[in-house]
Amino acid sequence: MAPPVTGFGATSSDSTVWPRALHVPGGVARLPLSASAQRPVVHQGDVPLLVVGDMIAWTALVGIPLAAAAGEASIDVRTPEDGLRQISYSIVPKRYGEQHLKVSPRTVDLSPEDLARYERERAHQQGVMATFSQPLPASLRMSVPVPGRKSSSFGLRRVFNGQARTPHSGMDIAAVTGTPVVAPLPGRVIDTGDYFFNGGTVWLDHGGGLLSMYCHLSAMDAQPGELLATGARLGAVGASGRVTGPHLHWGVMLNRTMVDPALFLA
């Protein structure tokens, strides 16, 4: 096993590199790999990881789950030169704030019918989230998908009607209903739908296990299979699903893990 990668407990000092490194739950690890004539094949468990760079300097990008415990973690790296080896890295703790929200009681205490719907939708979304495609993204620097005030930050522990639920896995941006929502990077539409919690939703695949999702939309203007350029309209801000008012919930997923979208912004 290679020695642990250290020095990534805070945002990377190189502000020209995206996503920025932040080795905390909900963050991204940037792990340098040895030189290789071919792009290394990297996994964490059975999940493939995005590898960027060139034969001189490859880098593995690892999304760290919000539920990850502080301590050591590792990835498996395979190259023609070195075969299979492990690289370990450290995750440091981070305490996120708490947010109390009042929403429709039916979206907290689910009826049998709503629970069955949610479970069907969750199974479908798990298939969407497993997407890992080529080509890999040419750039990882994202633009904001809608102008507006950030109304809720990534990682907040959510309490709906006094009941604790899973942490907030995206960035909320407050905007007027109907405000256009655009693609922050080139991507292919891989799913659209009206979901119980997320409301009107569009998923984009940017390649290499980097996905993004856009929720609570009032309109979905893109179809599955459609290729969108940066800045292309995909929908409009709304208040569908479980919400307290009109806004965009923007999520970024890396290796099937929701990570902080702010790490991809300049």
C-alpha positions in Angstrom: 0.0 0.0 0.0 1.2 3.5 -0.9 1.6 6.0 2.0 -1.4 8.1 2.8 -1.9 11.3 0.8 -1.8 14.2 3.2 -2.1 18.0 3.1 -5.7 18.0 1.7 -7.6 18.8 4.9 -8.7 22.2 3.4 -9.5 23.6 0.0 -6.6 23.2 -2.4 -4.3 26.2 -2.7 -4.4 25.9 -6.5 -7.5 28.0 -7.3 -7.3 27.2 -11.0 -8.1 23.5 -10.5 -11.6 22.2 -10.3 -13.1 20.6 -8.4 -11.2 22.0 -5.5 -10.0 19.4 -3.0 -11.7 19.2 0.4 -11.1 15.9 2.3 -14.3 16.1 4.4 -17.6 14.3 4.2 -19.4 15.7 1.2 -16.1 16.9 -0.3 -13.7 15.7 -3.1 -10.3 14.1 -2.8 -7.8 14.8 -5.6 -5.3 11.9 -5.4 -2.1 12.1 -7.6 -1.2 8.9 -9.4 2.1 7.8 -10.9 3.0 8.4 -14.5 1.6 5.9 -16.9 1.4 5.5 -20.7 -2.3 4.7 -20.3 -5.0 6.2 -18.1 -5.1 4.3 -14.9 -8.2 2.2 -14.0 -9.3 3.3 -10.5 -12.1 2.0 -8.3 -13.3 2.5 -4.8 -14.9 -0.9 -4.0 -16.8 -1.8 -7.1 -17.4 1.9 -8.1 -15.3 3.3 -11.0 -13.6 6.7 -10.4 -13.0 9.6 -12.7 -9.3 10.0 -13.6 -8.1 13.2 -15.3 -4.8 14.4 -16.6 -2.3 12.9 -19.0 0.5 10.3 -19.0 2.8 12.7 -17.1 0.4 13.5 -14.3 -2.8 11.5 -13.7 -5.2 12.4 -10.9 -8.1 10.4 -9.4 -11.1 12.3 -8.2 -13.0 10.8 -5.3 -16.4 12.0 -4.1 -16.6 11.5 -0.3 -20.1 10.6 1.0 -21.7 12.8 3.6 -22.0 9.7 5.8 -18.3 8.9 5.6 -16.5 8.6 8.9 -13.3 10.5 9.6 -10.1 8.5 9.2 -8.4 6.5 6.5 -9.9 5.4 3.2 -8.3 3.9 0.1 -8.7 3.4 -3.6 -7.5 0.6 -6.0 -5.4 1.7 -8.9 -4.4 -0.5 -11.8 -1.8 0.4 -14.5 0.2 -1.7 -17.0 3.4 -0.6 -15.3 2.6 -1.3 -11.6 -0.4 -3.7 -11.8 -2.8 -3.3 -8.9 -2.0 -1.2 -5.9 -3.8 0.8 -3.2 -3.5 4.5 -2.4 -4.9 5.7 0.9 -6.0 9.1 2.0 -7.4 10.8 5.1 -10.9 12.2 5.7 -11.1 14.9 8.3 -14.4 15.6 10.2 -16.7 18.5 9.4 -19.8 19.6 11.3 -22.6 21.0 9.2 -25.3 23.2 10.5 -29.0 22.4 11.0 -32.0 23.7 9.2 -35.6 23.5 10.4 -38.3 23.6 7.7 -42.1 23.5 7.7 -43.6 21.5 4.7 -46.8 19.7 3.8 -47.4 16.9 6.4 -48.0 14.4 3.7 -44.4 14.8 2.5 -43.1 13.9 6.0 -45.5 11.2 7.2 -46.0 9.3 4.0 -49.2 7.3 3.3 -48.8 3.7 2.1 -49.4 4.9 -1.5 -46.9 7.7 -1.3 -44.3 5.4 0.3 -44.7 2.8 -2.5 -44.3 5.6 -5.1 -41.2 6.9 -3.4 -39.6 3.4 -3.2 -40.3 2.8 -6.9 -38.8 6.2 -7.8 -35.7 5.5 -5.5 -35.0 2.2 -7.3 -35.2 4.0 -10.7 -33.0 6.8 -9.5 -30.3 4.4 -8.3 -30.0 3.1 -11.8 -29.6 6.6 -13.1 -27.0 7.4 -10.5 -24.9 4.4 -11.5 -24.2 5.9 -15.0 -20.5 6.0 -16.0 -19.9 7.0 -19.6 -17.4 8.2 -22.1 -16.2 10.6 -23.3 -14.8 12.1 -20.1 -15.4 15.7 -19.4 -13.0 18.1 -21.0 -13.4 20.6 -18.1 -14.7 20.3 -14.6 -15.2 24.1 -13.9 -18.9 24.7 -13.7 -21.0 27.8 -14.1 -24.0 28.5 -11.8 -27.1 27.0 -13.4 -29.4 29.9 -12.4 -28.8 33.4 -11.0 -30.1 33.9 -7.5 -29.4 33.9 -3.8 -28.1 30.7 -2.2 -30.9 29.9 0.1 -29.7 26.6 1.6 -26.2 25.2 1.7 -24.9 21.7 1.0 -24.7 19.4 4.0 -27.2 21.0 6.3 -28.9 18.5 8.6 -32.6 18.8 7.7 -35.5 18.8 10.2 -38.9 18.7 8.5 -41.9 19.5 10.8 -39.7 18.6 13.8 -38.5 15.3 12.3 -34.9 14.7 11.4 -34.2 13.5 7.8 -31.2 13.0 5.6 -28.7 15.9 5.2 -29.2 18.3 2.4 -27.3 16.9 -0.6 -27.2 19.9 -2.9 -27.2 23.7 -3.2 -30.5 25.6 -3.1 -30.7 28.8 -5.2 -33.8 31.0 -4.7 -35.3 32.4 -7.8 -38.7 33.4 -9.2 -40.8 30.6 -10.7 -40.1 30.4 -14.5 -36.5 31.6 -14.3 -34.5 29.6 -16.9 -32.2 26.8 -15.6 -29.2 26.1 -17.8 -26.5 23.4 -18.0 -23.3 24.3 -16.1 -21.2 22.0 -18.2 -21.8 20.1 -21.5 -23.9 17.0 -20.8 -26.3 14.4 -22.0 -29.8 14.3 -20.5 -30.2 10.9 -18.9 -33.4 11.2 -17.0 -36.4 13.5 -16.5 -39.4 13.0 -14.4 -41.9 14.3 -11.8 -40.8 12.7 -8.5 -42.5 12.7 -5.1 -39.8 14.6 -3.1 -37.8 16.2 -6.0 -40.7 17.3 -8.1 -39.8 18.1 -11.7 -36.3 16.8 -12.2 -33.6 16.7 -14.9 -30.4 14.6 -14.7 -27.3 15.4 -16.8 -24.4 13.0 -17.5 -21.1 14.9 -18.0 -19.0 11.7 -18.4 -16.8 9.6 -16.1 -19.4 9.3 -13.3 -19.9 13.1 -13.0 -23.6 13.8 -13.0 -25.8 16.7 -12.0 -29.4 17.0 -11.1 -31.9 19.9 -11.1 -35.0 19.6 -8.9 -38.4 21.3 -8.1 -38.7 22.5 -11.7 -41.8 24.1 -13.1 -40.9 23.1 -16.6 -38.5 20.5 -18.1 -37.3 21.7 -21.5 -34.9 18.8 -22.4 -35.5 15.2 -23.4 -33.5 12.1 -22.4 -30.7 11.5 -24.9 -30.4 15.2 -25.8 -26.9 16.7 -25.7 -26.7 20.1 -24.1 -23.9 22.7 -24.4 -22.9 24.8 -21.4 -25.6 27.5 -21.0 -28.3 25.6 -22.8 -31.7 25.7 -21.2 -32.9 22.5 -19.5 -35.9 23.8 -17.5 -37.3 26.5 -15.3 -37.3 27.2 -11.6 -40.5 26.0 -9.7 -41.9 24.8 -6.4 -42.8 21.2 -7.2 -42.1 18.3 -4.8 -41.3 18.9 -1.1 -40.5 22.6 -0.9 -41.2 25.7 1.1 -41.1 28.0 -1.9 -39.7 28.4 -5.5 -36.1 27.6 -5.9 -33.6 25.3 -7.7 -32.1 22.4 -5.9 -28.8 21.7 -7.7 -27.0 18.5 -7.0 -23.6 17.3 -8.2 -22.7 13.6 -8.1 -19.2 12.1 -8.4 -18.8 8.3 -8.3 -22.4 7.8 -7.1 -21.8 10.3 -4.3 -23.4 13.7 -3.8 -20.7 16.3 -3.2 -20.7 20.0 -2.6 -21.4 21.9 -5.9 -19.5 24.9 -4.6 -16.2 23.0 -5.1 -16.8 23.1 -8.9 -17.5 26.8 -9.1 -14.8 29.5 -9.7 
